[in-house]
C-alpha cells in the first residue's frame, strides 16, 4: 500500500499502440534511462515494463506494453493480454501512433480506447519524417476514431514536443502518495534486464525467424566485490536455429556475448563475466507451461 504524503501526485501512465511505433523509445525518453530494449523489429517488447520517474512532489509509473497485433501462437496471445490490461489500470493512457498509420474504424481495441473513462493522449510519433500537411491529415483521421483524445504530434527519437506530453500527464495525474519507494527506477529485477540485453542483441544481429524463436533464461547471477558472474541459457525451437545462433566456430554467439557484456558493464558499472549456452525447446512459444515459467501472464 502507498504511504501517505501531502499534495503528492502519483499514477500509472500506460503506453499502448501497434508494434514498432516507438513505445520503448518514448518511455525511455520520459524516464531518462534505457529500460526497454529498442530495435527496428516489431514485437521487440514482450512484457509490460514499468519505468518509474520520481520527483519530490510526484511519481509517474510509465508502462511500456507489447504491440497490439493478431496473435499467431500462444506467446503472442499472452503479449496481447498484457497490452489489453493496460486499459484497466491506467490513470492516463497514451495511444502512440505514427505518421502513415491509418486508423481502422472497425478495430475492436480502438473502440475500447474510445470508450475508456481515463484521459487519453493520442501521440503521433515520427513527425520529423513528414511535413505539416501530412501531420494535419493524420490528426483529422484520428479525430474521427478517438474524438475525445488530446492529439500531440512528436518526435520521440529527437525528443521534440515530448515535454508537452509530460506536462499534460502531470495535469491529469491524481493526488496520491507514491506507489513505489522514491528511489525505485523499475519494477523489474536485474536478471530481467540481463535477459533483455541479450535478447536485444539477437534481435539486432539475426534475421528472419531466429529472434522470435528465442527466449533467454538467466541461470545464475552472482555479484562479487568487483565482478558480476552471469550464466544465461538461450532457448530456440529447432536444431537448425541453434546452429545459426551459434554460427561458424561459435563466432556469432561470441559476438552476442561480447556486445551484451559491454551493455551490462555500462548498466551495472562493474566488470561482467558472461557465459552463454544454447538449448532447443521444441515449439516453446505454444507451450503454456513454458511461457508461464518465463514470467508471461
ABEGO torsion letter per residue (X at the ends): XBBBBBGBBBEBBBBBEBBGAGAAAAAAAAAGBBABBBBABBGABABBBBBBBBBAABBBBBBBBBBBBBBABAAAAAAAAAAAAAAAABABBBBBBBBGBBBBAABAAAAAAAABABBBBBBBBGAAABBAAAAAAAAAAAAAABAABBBBBBBAAAGBGAAAAAAAAAAABBBBBBABBAABABABBAAAAAAAAAAAAAAAABBEAAAAABBBBBABBBBBAABBBBBBBBBBABAAAAAAAAEBGGAAAAAAAAAAAAAAAAAAGBBBBBBBBBBBBBGAAABAAAAAAAGBX
